[in-house]
């Protein structure tokens, strides 16, 4: 089959099972997502073996669900896209095996998708997508990257985290403050109740040139502040301190990201900034990025909130872009738990 229109996308890189159908002529047809938050909550983090097993249980029902929602059958699908990395190796192999088997049985091509490329292209699913070129901030639990984007597969790394990713720092700080799982959203919710003037935390690596990030020192600064300021406190005073520290931490991370993005936008000469990845759902970050870009005479683009976290829609869209250009993978498949975005080439190359 030469024409590629309707693509099934499968995302299983970590603890969310995402399935979607994207049509080049009609847009997003259907999508479904199963979160494993409840499964991993008792452990305070993702247990890889449990994640893989849950993907096995959920994939087939989700695929049937999106096909039914779109009113389609296997014979209506022109290609299958799946996340091949980066991520948890067992989880990735689960999605790859199912995707490659479906493609073989339906006699359609398959394509392996980079998880972060999926996030980067997620804003293209919106009614008013950004135009190339643009600067993208990919910010999630595992990655913090600033990328110059000239087109699909045409990426140049501008800066990255030298240690903890921003989302990872959120999760670890939430844990040291005794918050629930998942930590990042819990910390952001608590920060809404905090006093922004009580503490001021450092903005790491903003006092020197460059576009790299570092958040491990900020995490340590937060821990030290908590240990010293909480001595002798209890009850409401302790809870107030927890909220004030959460606010100071979030303000520091947001300000750092905004400062680096302003530098990247100015250096690149583009007036378009894309913010994607799980941390892109943070409302304070969105507000501050919007203010900054208006001041620069530019515009910020985001995926809708449900497409900031891992999902099948972004994989289906990225797969459609690459499949329509003739990109294919063979019957053999593998997973790439570590895979640099900079290794990607434009579709069809």
Residue frames as qw, qx, qy, qz and C-alpha x, y, z in Angstrom:
[[0.000, 0.889, 0.457, 0.000, 0.00, 0.00, 0.00],
 [0.476, 0.339, -0.002, 0.812, 1.57, 3.29, -1.08],
 [0.188, -0.661, -0.077, -0.722, -0.77, 5.85, 0.48],
 [0.395, -0.204, -0.708, 0.548, -0.39, 6.40, 4.22],
 [0.268, -0.586, -0.176, -0.744, -3.35, 8.11, 5.88],
 [0.713, -0.582, 0.005, -0.391, -4.53, 6.34, 9.04],
 [0.465, 0.384, -0.703, 0.378, -1.87, 5.31, 11.56],
 [0.773, -0.570, -0.267, -0.074, -2.19, 3.44, 14.84],
 [0.201, 0.660, -0.505, 0.519, 0.17, 4.77, 17.52],
 [0.838, -0.418, -0.347, 0.047, 1.30, 2.80, 20.60],
 [0.076, 0.714, -0.438, 0.540, 3.13, 4.33, 23.56],
 [0.879, -0.431, -0.204, -0.023, 4.52, 2.12, 26.36],
 [0.466, 0.594, -0.437, 0.489, 7.79, 3.77, 27.37],
 [0.030, 0.304, -0.657, 0.689, 7.13, 3.90, 31.11],
 [0.078, 0.211, 0.854, -0.470, 3.99, 3.75, 33.28],
 [0.495, 0.461, 0.234, -0.698, 1.25, 4.85, 30.89],
 [0.425, 0.182, 0.819, 0.339, -0.29, 2.78, 28.13],
 [0.292, 0.591, 0.046, -0.751, -1.35, 5.03, 25.27],
 [0.412, 0.245, 0.786, 0.390, -3.08, 4.09, 22.00],
 [0.263, 0.648, 0.126, -0.704, -4.38, 6.44, 19.30],
 [0.579, 0.432, 0.590, 0.360, -5.47, 6.66, 15.67],
 [0.012, -0.671, 0.087, 0.736, -4.32, 9.59, 13.56],
 [0.617, 0.553, 0.511, 0.228, -5.45, 10.37, 10.02],
 [0.358, -0.139, 0.227, 0.895, -3.54, 12.72, 7.75],
 [0.060, -0.384, -0.527, -0.756, -6.79, 13.79, 6.11],
 [0.476, -0.658, -0.456, -0.365, -9.08, 13.88, 9.17],
 [0.154, -0.671, 0.433, -0.582, -6.79, 14.52, 12.15],
 [0.072, -0.197, 0.889, -0.408, -6.93, 12.67, 15.46],
 [0.558, -0.197, -0.611, -0.526, -9.68, 10.05, 15.25],
 [0.803, -0.526, -0.183, -0.211, -9.53, 8.45, 18.69],
 [0.342, 0.477, -0.662, 0.465, -7.20, 8.01, 21.61],
 [0.799, -0.535, -0.200, -0.187, -7.17, 6.18, 24.94],
 [0.244, 0.574, -0.611, 0.488, -4.80, 6.19, 27.89],
 [0.819, -0.480, -0.314, -0.030, -4.37, 3.96, 30.92],
 [0.025, 0.754, -0.477, 0.451, -2.30, 5.35, 33.80],
 [0.768, -0.103, -0.601, 0.195, -0.48, 3.06, 36.21],
 [0.063, -0.602, 0.363, -0.708, -0.26, 5.64, 39.01],
 [0.769, -0.425, 0.155, -0.452, -2.38, 3.59, 41.41],
 [0.965, 0.082, -0.229, 0.098, -0.34, 0.45, 40.64],
 [0.637, 0.311, -0.350, 0.613, 2.99, 2.08, 41.60],
 [0.259, -0.790, 0.056, -0.553, 1.77, 4.39, 44.39],
 [0.842, -0.538, 0.003, -0.031, 2.57, 1.95, 47.22],
 [0.853, -0.002, 0.032, 0.520, 6.19, 1.79, 46.02],
 [0.194, -0.842, 0.009, 0.502, 6.70, 5.54, 45.65],
 [0.086, 0.614, -0.546, -0.563, 7.95, 5.13, 42.08],
 [0.805, 0.352, -0.262, -0.400, 7.68, 3.03, 38.94],
 [0.639, -0.298, 0.708, 0.034, 8.47, -0.69, 39.30],
 [0.249, 0.444, -0.616, -0.601, 9.65, -1.74, 35.80],
 [0.018, -0.043, -0.991, -0.128, 8.44, -5.36, 35.93],
 [0.219, 0.532, 0.694, -0.433, 4.98, -4.33, 37.11],
 [0.277, 0.613, -0.118, -0.730, 4.84, -1.67, 34.40],
 [0.165, 0.271, -0.813, -0.489, 5.63, -4.21, 31.67],
 [0.054, 0.253, 0.963, -0.077, 3.01, -6.67, 32.90],
 [0.250, 0.609, 0.473, -0.586, 0.35, -3.99, 33.05],
 [0.263, 0.502, -0.416, -0.711, 1.10, -2.91, 29.46],
 [0.075, 0.026, -0.960, -0.268, 0.55, -6.54, 28.41],
 [0.109, 0.454, 0.829, -0.308, -2.86, -6.54, 30.12],
 [0.185, 0.690, 0.297, -0.633, -4.06, -3.18, 28.83],
 [0.035, -0.352, 0.529, 0.771, -2.82, -2.92, 25.23],
 [0.021, 0.235, 0.885, 0.401, -5.31, -5.21, 23.50],
 [0.003, 0.710, 0.668, -0.223, -8.41, -3.71, 25.21],
 [0.039, -0.701, -0.004, 0.712, -7.22, -0.17, 24.44],
 [0.060, -0.185, 0.683, 0.704, -6.55, -1.00, 20.79],
 [0.011, 0.462, 0.864, 0.200, -10.03, -2.51, 20.44],
 [0.054, -0.740, -0.466, 0.483, -11.47, 0.58, 22.17],
 [0.007, -0.581, 0.212, 0.786, -9.91, 3.16, 19.84],
 [0.030, 0.033, 0.816, 0.576, -10.79, 1.14, 16.73],
 [0.024, -0.591, -0.806, 0.020, -14.40, 0.93, 17.90],
 [0.060, -0.723, -0.254, 0.640, -14.51, 4.65, 18.77],
 [0.030, 0.471, -0.427, -0.771, -13.26, 5.55, 15.30],
 [0.789, 0.394, 0.241, -0.405, -15.53, 3.02, 13.62],
 [0.427, 0.649, -0.597, -0.203, -12.58, 1.28, 11.99],
 [0.981, -0.130, 0.142, -0.001, -11.20, -2.23, 11.61],
 [0.635, -0.439, 0.440, 0.458, -7.71, -3.57, 11.10],
 [0.594, 0.378, 0.530, 0.472, -8.11, -3.42, 7.34],
 [0.134, 0.950, 0.225, 0.169, -8.61, 0.35, 7.54],
 [0.467, -0.801, 0.220, 0.304, -5.18, 0.98, 9.09],
 [0.660, 0.726, -0.163, 0.103, -2.32, 2.02, 6.79],
 [0.503, 0.463, -0.543, 0.488, 0.58, 1.84, 9.26],
 [0.727, -0.629, -0.268, 0.059, 1.57, 1.22, 12.88],
 [0.253, 0.679, -0.391, 0.567, 3.92, 3.42, 14.94],
 [0.792, -0.528, -0.294, 0.087, 5.37, 2.50, 18.30],
 [0.197, -0.903, 0.356, -0.137, 7.72, 4.02, 20.85],
 [0.888, 0.206, -0.336, 0.236, 11.10, 2.29, 20.55],
 [0.638, -0.279, -0.296, 0.654, 12.91, 4.43, 23.15],
 [0.233, 0.291, -0.793, 0.481, 14.08, 5.93, 25.34],
 [0.704, -0.387, 0.000, -0.596, 12.35, 4.33, 28.31],
 [0.621, -0.346, 0.667, -0.222, 12.11, 1.13, 30.34],
 [0.125, 0.329, -0.839, -0.415, 13.37, -1.74, 28.22],
 [0.155, 0.225, 0.958, -0.091, 10.65, -4.23, 29.20],
 [0.323, 0.647, 0.424, -0.545, 7.87, -1.72, 28.68],
 [0.256, 0.614, -0.407, -0.626, 9.28, -0.68, 25.31],
 [0.023, 0.166, -0.944, -0.283, 9.58, -4.28, 24.13],
 [0.297, 0.407, 0.806, -0.312, 5.96, -4.95, 25.07],
 [0.390, 0.722, 0.146, -0.553, 4.67, -2.15, 22.86],
 [0.161, 0.559, -0.645, -0.495, 7.11, -2.98, 20.05],
 [0.165, -0.005, 0.982, 0.094, 6.07, -6.65, 20.00],
 [0.363, 0.571, 0.655, -0.336, 2.37, -5.83, 19.83],
 [0.300, 0.760, -0.093, -0.569, 2.84, -3.09, 17.22],
 [0.081, 0.462, -0.770, -0.432, 5.08, -5.17, 14.97],
 [0.249, 0.162, 0.955, -0.020, 2.73, -8.17, 15.21],
 [0.390, 0.674, 0.456, -0.431, -0.28, -6.06, 14.25],
 [0.245, 0.707, -0.363, -0.556, 1.57, -4.54, 11.31],
 [0.052, -0.241, 0.926, 0.287, 2.54, -8.00, 10.09],
 [0.283, 0.360, 0.877, -0.146, -0.99, -9.39, 10.44],
 [0.348, 0.780, 0.306, -0.420, -2.55, -6.35, 8.74],
 [0.692, 0.277, 0.380, 0.548, 0.22, -6.34, 6.09],
 [0.109, 0.969, 0.078, 0.206, 1.04, -2.68, 6.62],
 [0.531, 0.448, -0.395, 0.601, 4.36, -0.93, 7.37],
 [0.608, -0.722, -0.270, 0.192, 5.59, -0.18, 10.88],
 [0.358, 0.676, -0.233, 0.601, 7.89, 2.55, 12.16],
 [0.632, -0.397, -0.451, 0.489, 9.85, 2.98, 15.40],
 [0.007, -0.870, -0.117, -0.478, 9.40, 6.40, 17.06],
 [0.386, 0.138, -0.493, 0.767, 11.62, 8.31, 19.46],
 [0.279, -0.655, -0.660, 0.241, 9.63, 9.12, 22.58],
 [0.206, -0.576, -0.134, 0.779, 10.92, 12.70, 22.83],
 [0.006, 0.020, 0.536, 0.844, 10.22, 13.38, 19.17],
 [0.202, -0.561, -0.777, -0.201, 6.64, 12.42, 19.94],
 [0.272, -0.706, -0.406, 0.513, 6.53, 15.01, 22.73],
 [0.213, -0.328, 0.226, 0.892, 8.20, 17.62, 20.53],
 [0.101, -0.141, -0.640, -0.749, 5.59, 17.19, 17.79],
 [0.052, -0.490, -0.832, 0.255, 2.58, 16.95, 20.15],
 [0.123, 0.550, 0.203, -0.800, 1.63, 20.65, 19.66],
 [0.136, 0.148, -0.647, -0.735, 1.10, 19.82, 15.96],
 [0.070, -0.379, -0.921, -0.051, -2.09, 18.02, 17.02],
 [0.042, 0.573, 0.450, -0.684, -3.71, 21.34, 17.97],
 [0.435, 0.779, 0.451, 0.008, -5.94, 23.45, 15.72],
 [0.226, 0.956, -0.167, 0.082, -3.32, 26.22, 15.55],
 [0.906, -0.189, 0.031, 0.377, 0.03, 24.40, 15.42],
 [0.244, -0.788, 0.280, 0.490, 3.42, 26.14, 15.39],
 [0.743, 0.664, -0.079, 0.028, 5.34, 26.61, 12.15],
 [0.813, -0.183, 0.111, 0.542, 8.97, 25.65, 11.63],
 [0.574, 0.130, -0.670, 0.453, 11.51, 26.78, 12.64],
 [0.505, -0.757, -0.025, -0.414, 11.12, 27.10, 16.41],
 [0.111, 0.419, -0.770, 0.468, 12.89, 26.57, 19.71],
 [0.775, -0.351, -0.425, -0.309, 11.55, 23.71, 21.83],
 [0.199, -0.471, 0.700, -0.499, 11.89, 23.08, 25.54],
 [0.768, -0.122, -0.593, -0.206, 11.35, 19.38, 26.20],
 [0.113, -0.428, 0.618, -0.650, 10.90, 19.07, 29.92],
 [0.833, -0.220, -0.380, -0.338, 9.82, 15.85, 31.64],
 [0.801, -0.564, 0.185, -0.079, 10.71, 13.42, 34.41],
 [0.880, -0.111, 0.277, 0.370, 13.66, 12.06, 32.47],
 [0.558, 0.311, 0.278, 0.717, 14.72, 14.89, 30.15],
 [0.004, 0.895, 0.153, -0.419, 15.32, 18.62, 30.06],
 [0.570, 0.096, 0.467, 0.669, 16.40, 19.67, 26.57],
 [0.239, 0.775, 0.034, -0.584, 16.49, 22.92, 24.63],
 [0.588, 0.134, 0.676, 0.423, 16.36, 22.15, 20.90],
 [0.236, 0.494, -0.253, -0.798, 16.46, 24.22, 17.72],
 [0.575, 0.309, 0.757, -0.017, 13.89, 22.64, 15.39],
 [0.103, 0.366, -0.441, -0.813, 14.10, 23.32, 11.64],
 [0.700, 0.101, -0.406, -0.579, 11.67, 20.53, 10.69],
 [0.941, -0.225, 0.135, -0.213, 10.74, 16.95, 11.54],
 [0.946, -0.009, 0.063, 0.317, 13.98, 15.12, 12.27],
 [0.479, 0.575, -0.099, 0.656, 16.06, 18.29, 11.86],
 [0.571, -0.806, -0.153, -0.024, 17.14, 19.01, 15.42],
 [0.480, 0.488, -0.407, 0.605, 20.09, 20.81, 16.98],
 [0.623, -0.562, -0.465, 0.283, 20.76, 20.53, 20.70],
 [0.072, 0.806, -0.093, 0.579, 21.12, 23.93, 22.38],
 [0.142, -0.484, 0.626, -0.595, 21.25, 22.87, 26.02],
 [0.753, -0.233, -0.589, -0.176, 20.42, 20.02, 28.39],
 [0.646, -0.707, 0.167, -0.236, 20.41, 19.10, 32.06],
 [0.340, 0.579, -0.711, 0.208, 23.82, 18.06, 33.35],
 [0.042, -0.100, 0.904, -0.413, 22.25, 16.03, 36.18],
 [0.253, 0.427, 0.803, -0.329, 18.61, 15.76, 37.32],
 [0.014, 0.440, 0.571, 0.693, 15.93, 16.62, 34.79],
 [0.247, -0.275, 0.158, -0.916, 13.43, 19.26, 35.94],
 [0.772, -0.266, -0.293, -0.497, 10.64, 16.71, 36.37],
 [0.763, -0.055, -0.573, 0.294, 12.96, 14.39, 38.27],
 [0.198, 0.178, -0.432, 0.862, 13.91, 17.26, 40.59],
 [0.531, -0.306, -0.049, -0.789, 10.20, 17.95, 41.18],
 [0.858, -0.198, -0.430, -0.202, 9.57, 14.30, 42.08],
 [0.649, 0.020, -0.549, 0.525, 12.60, 13.97, 44.36],
 [0.014, -0.252, 0.309, -0.917, 11.86, 17.24, 46.14],
 [0.675, -0.316, -0.189, -0.640, 8.26, 16.19, 46.68],
 [0.838, -0.144, -0.521, 0.080, 9.48, 12.95, 48.24],
 [0.446, 0.080, -0.504, 0.735, 11.85, 14.70, 50.66],
 [0.265, -0.238, 0.160, -0.920, 8.96, 16.98, 51.69],
 [0.228, 0.111, 0.894, -0.369, 6.85, 13.91, 52.43],
 [0.553, 0.315, -0.043, -0.770, 4.34, 14.44, 49.62],
 [0.811, 0.153, 0.534, -0.186, 2.42, 11.70, 47.83],
 [0.297, -0.148, 0.754, 0.566, 3.04, 9.95, 44.50],
 [0.694, 0.369, 0.049, 0.616, 3.28, 11.18, 41.79],
 [0.463, -0.496, -0.256, 0.689, 5.38, 13.87, 43.39],
 [0.232, 0.099, 0.268, 0.930, 5.58, 16.56, 40.72],
 [0.254, -0.559, -0.481, -0.626, 1.85, 17.36, 40.51],
 [0.575, -0.643, -0.473, 0.179, 1.56, 17.10, 44.32],
 [0.467, -0.306, -0.098, 0.824, 4.34, 19.66, 44.80],
 [0.058, 0.259, 0.351, 0.898, 2.84, 22.02, 42.22],
 [0.404, -0.649, -0.545, -0.344, -0.57, 21.82, 43.93],
 [0.586, -0.592, -0.350, 0.429, 0.99, 22.54, 47.34],
 [0.403, -0.030, 0.078, 0.911, 3.02, 25.44, 45.92],
 [0.098, -0.599, -0.453, -0.653, -0.26, 27.22, 45.07],
 [0.544, -0.764, -0.342, -0.055, -0.80, 27.64, 48.83],
 [0.704, -0.237, -0.152, 0.652, 2.72, 28.89, 49.55],
 [0.081, -0.949, -0.045, 0.303, 3.97, 32.39, 50.31],
 [0.751, 0.549, 0.015, 0.366, 6.24, 33.50, 47.42],
 [0.097, 0.866, -0.253, 0.421, 8.08, 36.00, 49.61],
 [0.768, -0.614, 0.168, -0.071, 9.18, 33.78, 52.49],
 [0.707, -0.329, 0.482, 0.400, 12.13, 32.03, 50.79],
 [0.539, 0.764, -0.239, -0.260, 14.19, 32.73, 47.69],
 [0.867, -0.149, 0.413, 0.233, 16.09, 29.74, 46.30],
 [0.191, -0.520, 0.519, 0.652, 18.99, 30.01, 43.81],
 [0.754, 0.586, 0.048, -0.292, 18.39, 29.93, 40.05],
 [0.743, -0.316, 0.476, 0.348, 21.06, 27.40, 39.02],
 [0.562, 0.032, 0.526, 0.637, 23.50, 28.25, 36.21],
 [0.259, 0.864, 0.405, 0.152, 21.73, 31.47, 35.26],
 [0.234, -0.920, 0.136, 0.285, 24.67, 33.64, 36.34],
 [0.384, -0.412, 0.650, 0.511, 26.90, 32.29, 33.55],
 [0.462, 0.403, -0.428, -0.664, 26.65, 32.01, 29.75],
 [0.096, 0.101, -0.977, -0.163, 25.19, 28.94, 28.12],
 [0.650, -0.118, -0.221, -0.718, 21.94, 27.02, 27.87],
 [0.523, -0.031, -0.844, 0.113, 22.61, 23.95, 30.01],
 [0.603, -0.597, -0.043, -0.527, 20.70, 23.20, 33.22],
 [0.410, 0.112, -0.815, 0.394, 21.51, 21.73, 36.64],
 [0.560, -0.543, -0.152, -0.608, 18.89, 21.01, 39.29],
 [0.762, -0.195, -0.571, 0.234, 20.61, 18.64, 41.74],
 [0.302, 0.086, -0.408, 0.857, 22.06, 21.53, 43.78],
 [0.393, -0.312, -0.065, -0.863, 18.64, 23.15, 44.03],
 [0.793, -0.295, -0.487, -0.216, 17.25, 19.88, 45.37],
 [0.632, -0.100, -0.522, 0.564, 19.98, 19.81, 48.04],
 [0.014, 0.221, -0.185, 0.957, 19.33, 23.47, 48.92],
 [0.609, -0.364, -0.277, -0.648, 15.66, 22.63, 49.41],
 [0.797, -0.250, -0.539, 0.113, 16.47, 19.70, 51.69],
 [0.437, 0.026, -0.429, 0.790, 18.81, 21.82, 53.83],
 [0.232, -0.293, 0.016, -0.927, 16.20, 24.59, 54.13],
 [0.734, -0.347, -0.402, -0.423, 13.53, 22.09, 55.14],
 [0.740, -0.172, -0.549, 0.348, 15.72, 20.41, 57.76],
 [0.292, 0.057, -0.346, 0.890, 16.77, 23.69, 59.36],
 [0.291, -0.238, -0.046, -0.926, 13.44, 25.54, 59.22],
 [0.701, -0.304, -0.500, -0.406, 11.28, 22.62, 60.40],
 [0.431, 0.013, -0.734, 0.524, 13.02, 22.15, 63.74],
 [0.009, 0.195, 0.601, -0.775, 10.53, 22.49, 66.56],
 [0.450, 0.099, -0.166, -0.872, 7.55, 22.98, 64.27],
 [0.152, 0.195, 0.968, -0.042, 4.41, 20.85, 64.19],
 [0.274, 0.634, 0.653, -0.311, 0.85, 20.88, 62.97],
 [0.392, 0.871, 0.296, -0.022, -0.24, 23.91, 60.98],
 [0.117, -0.878, 0.348, 0.306, 3.13, 25.65, 61.20],
 [0.489, -0.258, 0.757, 0.348, 4.84, 22.64, 59.64],
 [0.524, 0.537, 0.643, 0.155, 2.29, 22.43, 56.86],
 [0.192, 0.965, 0.059, -0.169, 2.68, 26.15, 56.16],
 [0.280, -0.686, 0.565, 0.363, 6.45, 25.72, 55.94],
 [0.573, 0.089, 0.766, 0.277, 6.02, 22.80, 53.56],
 [0.435, 0.782, 0.443, 0.056, 3.86, 24.93, 51.24],
 [0.005, 0.957, -0.168, -0.235, 6.23, 27.90, 51.37],
 [0.409, -0.470, 0.689, 0.370, 9.24, 25.71, 50.52],
 [0.570, 0.372, 0.702, 0.211, 7.31, 24.07, 47.67],
 [0.308, 0.924, 0.217, -0.067, 6.53, 27.52, 46.28],
 [0.163, -0.844, 0.409, 0.306, 10.14, 28.66, 46.54],
 [0.528, -0.170, 0.763, 0.331, 11.34, 25.51, 44.79],
 [0.519, 0.593, 0.598, 0.147, 8.80, 25.77, 41.98],
 [0.152, 0.971, 0.014, -0.184, 9.55, 29.47, 41.47],
 [0.321, -0.662, 0.569, 0.366, 13.28, 28.68, 41.19],
 [0.538, 0.099, 0.775, 0.317, 12.76, 25.94, 38.60],
 [0.401, 0.786, 0.469, 0.037, 10.29, 28.01, 36.57],
 [0.002, 0.949, -0.155, -0.275, 12.48, 31.12, 36.61],
 [0.429, -0.449, 0.674, 0.401, 15.51, 29.06, 35.55],
 [0.521, 0.343, 0.733, 0.271, 13.64, 27.52, 32.62],
 [0.269, 0.913, 0.297, -0.072, 12.27, 30.91, 31.55],
 [0.177, -0.844, 0.343, 0.372, 15.70, 32.58, 31.68],
 [0.449, -0.226, 0.757, 0.418, 17.28, 29.84, 29.57],
 [0.461, 0.565, 0.663, 0.169, 14.42, 29.88, 27.06],
 [0.136, 0.958, 0.069, -0.244, 14.70, 33.65, 26.66],
 [0.267, -0.644, 0.571, 0.433, 18.40, 33.24, 25.87],
 [0.488, 0.085, 0.809, 0.315, 17.68, 30.46, 23.37],
 [0.381, 0.781, 0.494, -0.017, 14.96, 32.45, 21.59],
 [0.025, 0.937, -0.152, -0.313, 17.21, 35.51, 21.31],
 [0.343, -0.494, 0.690, 0.401, 20.21, 33.52, 20.09],
 [0.480, 0.250, 0.804, 0.245, 18.16, 31.58, 17.53],
 [0.089, 0.162, -0.270, -0.945, 16.35, 34.63, 16.18],
 [0.243, -0.354, -0.812, -0.396, 13.02, 32.80, 16.10],
 [0.328, -0.262, 0.210, -0.883, 9.85, 34.17, 17.63],
 [0.831, -0.178, -0.297, -0.435, 8.30, 30.79, 18.34],
 [0.091, -0.387, 0.840, -0.370, 8.78, 28.67, 21.47],
 [0.777, -0.167, -0.494, -0.353, 7.31, 25.19, 21.90],
 [0.284, -0.424, 0.704, -0.494, 6.96, 23.76, 25.40],
 [0.835, 0.001, -0.418, -0.357, 6.35, 20.00, 25.62],
 [0.445, 0.128, -0.812, 0.355, 6.69, 17.06, 28.01],
 [0.460, -0.538, -0.699, 0.100, 5.08, 16.29, 31.36],
 [0.315, -0.430, -0.312, 0.786, 6.34, 19.42, 33.14],
 [0.004, -0.164, -0.370, -0.915, 4.77, 21.50, 30.36],
 [0.361, -0.603, -0.664, -0.256, 1.48, 20.88, 32.18],
 [0.388, -0.412, -0.439, 0.698, 2.70, 23.06, 35.07],
 [0.116, 0.874, 0.447, 0.148, 0.42, 26.09, 35.06],
 [0.294, -0.869, 0.077, 0.390, 2.92, 28.52, 36.61],
 [0.491, -0.227, 0.562, 0.626, 5.49, 27.56, 33.98],
 [0.329, 0.565, 0.635, 0.411, 2.97, 28.17, 31.20],
 [0.057, -0.956, -0.276, 0.075, 2.00, 31.58, 32.57],
 [0.384, -0.743, 0.262, 0.482, 5.59, 32.72, 32.97],
 [0.489, 0.014, 0.635, 0.598, 6.60, 31.48, 29.51],
 [0.239, 0.757, 0.550, 0.260, 3.67, 33.35, 27.97],
 [0.182, -0.952, -0.060, 0.237, 4.68, 36.57, 29.73],
 [0.483, -0.497, 0.453, 0.560, 8.30, 36.16, 28.65],
 [0.449, 0.233, 0.671, 0.541, 7.47, 35.45, 25.00],
 [0.137, 0.898, 0.409, 0.090, 5.07, 38.39, 24.77],
 [0.292, -0.868, 0.149, 0.372, 7.90, 40.56, 26.01],
 [0.439, -0.296, 0.631, 0.567, 10.09, 39.13, 23.23],
 [0.447, 0.454, -0.221, -0.738, 7.40, 39.79, 20.64],
 [0.273, 0.170, -0.904, -0.282, 6.87, 36.07, 20.07],
 [0.784, -0.180, -0.077, -0.589, 4.46, 33.28, 20.91],
 [0.223, -0.300, 0.904, -0.205, 4.45, 30.09, 22.97],
 [0.742, 0.031, -0.440, -0.504, 2.81, 26.84, 21.82],
 [0.342, -0.276, 0.825, -0.354, 1.82, 23.89, 24.02],
 [0.315, -0.192, -0.886, -0.281, 0.04, 20.58, 23.63],
 [0.616, -0.532, -0.148, -0.562, -3.29, 20.37, 25.41],
 [0.423, -0.586, 0.581, -0.374, -2.83, 19.19, 29.02],
 [0.924, -0.047, 0.332, -0.182, -3.77, 15.57, 28.29],
 [0.856, 0.466, -0.055, 0.215, -1.02, 15.39, 25.64],
 [0.035, -0.847, 0.478, -0.231, 1.74, 16.82, 27.84],
 [0.603, -0.379, 0.692, -0.119, 2.17, 13.49, 29.61],
 [0.128, -0.189, 0.901, 0.369, 2.91, 10.28, 27.69],
 [0.643, 0.407, 0.358, -0.541, 0.18, 9.40, 25.17],
 [0.638, 0.176, 0.686, 0.302, -0.47, 7.48, 21.99],
 [0.406, 0.870, 0.262, -0.097, -1.64, 10.48, 19.95],
 [0.030, -0.876, 0.392, 0.281, 1.83, 12.02, 19.73],
 [0.456, -0.272, 0.800, 0.279, 3.28, 8.67, 18.61],
 [0.567, 0.534, 0.624, 0.057, 0.58, 8.21, 15.97],
 [0.284, 0.943, 0.024, -0.170, 1.25, 11.70, 14.57],
 [0.187, -0.722, 0.603, 0.283, 5.04, 11.29, 14.55],
 [0.567, 0.006, 0.805, 0.176, 4.54, 7.88, 12.94],
 [0.539, 0.734, 0.411, -0.049, 2.34, 9.36, 10.23],
 [0.107, 0.922, -0.273, -0.255, 5.00, 11.98, 9.45],
 [0.255, -0.534, 0.769, 0.243, 7.68, 9.31, 9.03],
 [0.586, 0.212, 0.781, 0.050, 5.58, 6.63, 7.33],
 [0.511, 0.799, 0.258, -0.182, 4.26, 9.01, 4.65],
 [0.126, 0.851, -0.458, -0.223, 7.90, 9.80, 3.78],
 [0.810, 0.354, -0.459, -0.090, 8.61, 6.12, 3.22],
 [0.062, -0.523, 0.762, -0.378, 10.31, 5.25, 6.50],
 [0.900, -0.133, -0.284, -0.303, 9.90, 1.60, 7.52],
 [0.308, -0.529, 0.771, -0.175, 11.27, -0.99, 9.95],
 [0.486, 0.167, -0.816, -0.266, 11.60, -4.70, 9.19],
 [0.779, -0.360, -0.458, -0.232, 10.15, -7.68, 10.99],
 [0.641, -0.144, -0.487, 0.575, 12.94, -7.63, 13.56],
 [0.190, -0.856, -0.073, -0.475, 12.51, -5.07, 16.33],
 [0.589, -0.107, -0.527, 0.603, 14.32, -3.93, 19.43],
 [0.289, -0.919, -0.267, -0.006, 14.14, -1.36, 22.18],
 [0.495, 0.413, -0.223, 0.731, 16.52, 1.52, 22.82],
 [0.472, -0.727, -0.440, 0.234, 16.27, 2.49, 26.49],
 [0.274, -0.684, 0.107, 0.668, 18.96, 5.12, 25.87],
 [0.507, 0.485, 0.525, 0.482, 18.56, 7.00, 22.61],
 [0.173, -0.416, -0.027, 0.892, 19.66, 10.54, 21.86],
 [0.433, 0.766, 0.375, -0.292, 17.19, 12.75, 20.01],
 [0.088, 0.795, -0.381, -0.464, 20.15, 14.12, 18.07],
 [0.369, -0.166, 0.861, 0.307, 20.65, 10.74, 16.35],
 [0.535, 0.573, 0.595, -0.177, 17.41, 11.17, 14.41],
 [0.201, -0.064, 0.521, 0.827, 17.38, 12.04, 10.72],
 [0.469, 0.233, -0.032, -0.851, 14.59, 13.68, 8.70],
 [0.782, 0.200, 0.509, -0.298, 11.85, 11.26, 7.56],
 [0.833, 0.546, 0.072, -0.052, 12.84, 9.04, 4.67],
 [0.209, 0.821, -0.528, 0.062, 16.59, 9.62, 5.09]]
